[in-house]
């Protein structure tokens, strides 16, 4: 056992330059979502690498999804390396879509710059370095000359940043990832290299539309402003709902500390006339706002939605002419890996071997594709573990430390050896 582990760790060390180059090349493909640029090219780049590393490679277009179009096809790639037996099978999954770069960068966000022992660029942390860790963890096992007892799969999937419905969810709905073939899953998202992420909070995205009555802007008393009504709603949220949410704390180890509480964010507001258009004197007769409510495992979705409805109804009772329409946009239920999961213990032992410590268990403030493994594929033994610092995700000057990439690769490789029953 000790000899096998040593050979694998040495193989990771020997492949550092390749893993860095692989990550940098992924960053140089601006797979920005929305709209979903260069997905097909990126999928084939990953697939070509997996084929060179002796994986059987498949490409899966997300047929039937509205996001999958001729101009922006949603292409997922899955590679399989079979061991002495098909099971147990460990699935390593990473998404290759990234959010827009945004402003404030001091380096080229899609340059794949390597300096100061870091790889810089949009997606370096979230989560193209994680994909590299998965690929080179499996490759280190092969280069060490170790035949797995079970099997390993690696997938590069799309659209995680917008919910993963054309990515992991599509693969799960079509049985490509399922409990019938998949025993364990590791998603190398950036939640700190010494910690194991066992789940995430729930999400309720919803839209509220308020209605008014148009009138001449010089005589607003003849109309009803939908924007004023939205402002009244927002004031009620600040006065009543947000303090109540801040008082609720989950027992799940969500990080950072502020995310241990239930939260509400206003994603966007639109009402009245377009502000960049030609203006006419009119009272706004419509206004819409999109909200992002993160709810706790202890709250549950039904109570979360009922609380929103009760608040809206309360405003309607108190404010003359207040009318609203509530529309559900997306619901993601909280997800948590079962206590005593083998994938957690395997990663914990690997962390102690590689780093000499384990930072323990955490949970994510936002969602990631564990929800689809657990709820659609029926694979509960799924966690997130990978290189990178959570706080850098979606930030300007995003980077990943190369030592984090190396250590995460080693930890994943050792976990795969244990979970497949090889050592």
CORDARA-V14057 format. One record per pair of residues at least 4 apart in sequence whose C-alpha atoms are under 8 Angstrom apart, sorted by the first residue. I is the first residue (numbers start at 1). J is the second residue. Records with the same first field share a line. If there is no record, write none. Layout:
BEGIN
I = J  J
END
This chain:
BEGIN
1 = 5  423
2 = 6
3 = 7
4 = 8  144  146  423
5 = 9  414
6 = 10
7 = 11  144
8 = 12  140  141  143  144  410  413  414
9 = 13  140  410
10 = 14
11 = 15  140  141  143  144
12 = 16  136  137  140  406  409  410
13 = 406
15 = 19  136  140
16 = 20  406
17 = 21
18 = 22
19 = 23  132  133  136
20 = 24  119  132  402
21 = 25
22 = 26  132
23 = 27  112  119  124  128  129  131  132
24 = 28  111  112  113  114  119  124
25 = 29  112
26 = 42  112  128
27 = 110  111  112  121  122  123  124  128
28 = 110  111  112
29 = 38  42  110
30 = 37  38  98  110
31 = 36  37  38  39  42  96  97  98
32 = 36  37  38  97  98  99  100
33 = 37  97  98  99  100  159  161  162
34 = 99  100
35 = 72
36 = 72  73  74  97  159
37 = 72
38 = 42  72
39 = 43  72  73  74  75  96  97  158
40 = 44  73  74  75
41 = 45
42 = 46  96
43 = 47  59  75  76  77  156  157
44 = 48  77
45 = 49
46 = 50  77  156
47 = 51  57  58  77  78  79
48 = 52
49 = 53
50 = 54  55  56  57  79  135
51 = 55  56  57  79
53 = 139
54 = 81
55 = 79  80  81
56 = 79  80  81
57 = 77  78  79  80
58 = 77  78  79
59 = 75  76  77  78
60 = 75  76  77  78  171
61 = 68  73  74  75  76
62 = 68  73  74  75  76  166  167  170
63 = 68
64 = 68
65 = 166
67 = 72  73  74  166
68 = 72  73  74  166
69 = 73  74
74 = 158  166  167
75 = 157  158
76 = 155  156  157  158  167
77 = 155  156  157
78 = 153  154  155  156
79 = 153  154  155
80 = 151  152  153  154
81 = 151  152  153
82 = 86  148  150  151  152
83 = 147  148  149  150  151  152
84 = 147  148  149  150  151
85 = 149  150  151
86 = 150  151
87 = 149  150  151  181  182  183  420
88 = 149  150  151  182  183  184  419  420  421
89 = 150  151  152  153  181  182  183  184  420
90 = 150  151  152  153  182  183  184  185  186  416  419  420
91 = 152  153  154  155  182  183  184  185  186
92 = 134  152  153  154  155  185  186  187  188
93 = 131  134  154  155  156  157  185  186  187  188
94 = 127  128  130  131  154  155  156  157  187  188  189
95 = 127  128  131  156  157  158  159  160
96 = 123  127  128  131  156  157  158  159
97 = 123  157  158  159  160  161
98 = 122  123  126  161
99 = 122  123  161  394
100 = 122
101 = 109  122  394  396
102 = 396
103 = 396
104 = 396  397
105 = 109  396  397
106 = 397
107 = 111  113  120  121  397
108 = 112  113  121
109 = 120  121  122  396  397
110 = 121  122
111 = 120  121
112 = 119  120  121
113 = 119  120  121
114 = 118  119  120
115 = 119  120
117 = 401  402  403
118 = 399  400  401  402
119 = 124  399  400  401  402
120 = 124  397  398  399  400
121 = 397  398  399
122 = 126  394  396  397  398  399
123 = 127  128  129  393  394  398
124 = 128  129  398  399  400
125 = 129  130  190  387  388  389  390  392  393  398  399  400
126 = 130  189  190  388  393  394
127 = 131  188  189  190
128 = 132
129 = 133  387  388  400  405
130 = 134  187  188  189  190  386  387  405
131 = 135  156  188
132 = 136  405  409
133 = 137  188  386  387  405  406  408  409  412
134 = 138  154  188  409  412  413
135 = 139  154
136 = 140  409
137 = 141  409  410  412  413
138 = 142  152  413  416
139 = 143
140 = 144  413
141 = 145  146  147  413
142 = 146  147
147 = 422
148 = 417  420  421  422
149 = 420  421  422
150 = 420  421  422
151 = 420
152 = 416
157 = 167  168
158 = 164  166  167  168
159 = 163  164  165  166  167
160 = 164  165  167  168  368  369
163 = 368  369
164 = 168  169  368  369
165 = 169  170
166 = 170  171
167 = 171
168 = 172  177  369  372  373
169 = 173  369  372  373  376
170 = 174
171 = 175  176  177
172 = 176  177  178  372  373  376  377
173 = 376  377
175 = 377
177 = 181  182  373  377
178 = 182  373  376  377  378  379
179 = 183  377  378  379
182 = 379
183 = 379  381
184 = 343  379  380  381  382  419
185 = 343  373  379  381  382  383
186 = 343  382  383  384  385
187 = 369  370  382  383  384  385  386
188 = 384  385  386  387
189 = 384  385  386  387  388
190 = 385  386  387  388  389  390  393
191 = 195  196  197  364  384  385  386  387  388  389  390
192 = 385  386  387  388  389  390
193 = 385  386  387  388  389  404  407  408
194 = 351  355  357  358  359  360
195 = 358  359  360  361  362  385
196 = 344  347  348  359  360  361  362  383  384  385
197 = 361  362  363  364  383  384  385
198 = 335  336  337  361  362  363  364  382  383  384
199 = 334  335  336  337  362  363  364  367  370  383  384
200 = 254  334  335  336  363  364  365  366  367  368
201 = 254  294  295  296  297  333  334  335  363  364  365  366  367
202 = 294  295  296  297  301  331  332  333  334  335  366  367
203 = 292  293  294  295  330  331  332  333  334  367
204 = 292  293  294  295  301  305  328  329  330  331  332
205 = 290  291  292  293  328  329  330  331
206 = 290  291  292  326  327  328  329  330
207 = 288  289  290  291  326  327  328  329
208 = 288  289  290  324  325  326  327
209 = 286  287  288  289  324  325  326
210 = 226  227  229  230  286  287  288  322  323  324  325
211 = 225  226  285  286  287  322  323  324
212 = 223  224  225  226  284  285  286  321  322  323
213 = 223  224  225  226  283  284  285
214 = 223  224  225  282  283  284  285
215 = 219  220  222  223  224  282  283
216 = 220  222  223  281  282  283
217 = 281  282  283
218 = 281
219 = 223
220 = 224  225  283
223 = 283
224 = 283  284  285  321
225 = 229  283  284  285  286
226 = 230  271  272  284  285  286  287
227 = 231  271  272  284  285  286  287
228 = 232
229 = 233  322
230 = 234  287  288
231 = 235
232 = 236  315
233 = 237  312  315
234 = 238
235 = 239
236 = 240  241  311  315
237 = 241  242  311
238 = 242  243
239 = 243
240 = 244
241 = 245  311
242 = 246  263  264
243 = 247
244 = 248
245 = 261  262  263
246 = 261  262  263
247 = 261
248 = 261  262
249 = 260  261  262  296
250 = 254  260  261  296  297  298
251 = 260
252 = 260  297  362  363
253 = 260  361  362  363
254 = 259  260  362  363  364  365
255 = 259  260  362  363  364  365
256 = 260  365
259 = 263  365
260 = 365
261 = 296
262 = 293  294  295  296
263 = 293  294  295
264 = 291  292  293  294
265 = 291  292  293
266 = 289  290  291  292
267 = 289  290  291  292
268 = 289  290  291
269 = 287  288  289  290
270 = 287  288  289
271 = 284  286  287  288
272 = 283  284  285  286  287
273 = 277  279  284
275 = 279
294 = 366
295 = 299  300  301  304  334
296 = 300  334
297 = 333  334  335
299 = 303  304
300 = 304  333  334
301 = 305  331  333
302 = 306
303 = 307
304 = 308
305 = 309
306 = 310
307 = 311
308 = 312
309 = 313
310 = 314
311 = 315
312 = 316  324
313 = 317
314 = 318
315 = 319  322
316 = 320  321  322  323
332 = 367  371
333 = 371
334 = 371
335 = 370  371  374
337 = 341  380  381  382  383
338 = 380  381
340 = 344  345
341 = 345  381
342 = 346  381  419
343 = 347  381  382  383  415  419
344 = 348  383
345 = 349
346 = 350  414  415  418  419
347 = 351  411  412  414  415
348 = 352  358  360
349 = 353  415
350 = 354  410  411  412  414  415
351 = 355  356  357  358  411
352 = 356  357  358
353 = 357
354 = 407  410  411
355 = 407
367 = 371
369 = 373
370 = 374  382  383  384
371 = 375  376
372 = 376  377
373 = 377  378  379  380  382
374 = 378  379  380  381  382
375 = 379  380
385 = 408
386 = 405  408  409
387 = 400  401  404  405  407  408
388 = 392  399  400  401  404  405
389 = 393  400
391 = 395
392 = 396  398  399
393 = 398
394 = 398
400 = 404  405
401 = 405
402 = 406
403 = 407
404 = 408
405 = 409
406 = 410
407 = 411
408 = 412
409 = 413
410 = 414
411 = 415
412 = 416
413 = 417
414 = 418
415 = 419
416 = 420
417 = 421  422  423
418 = 422  423
END
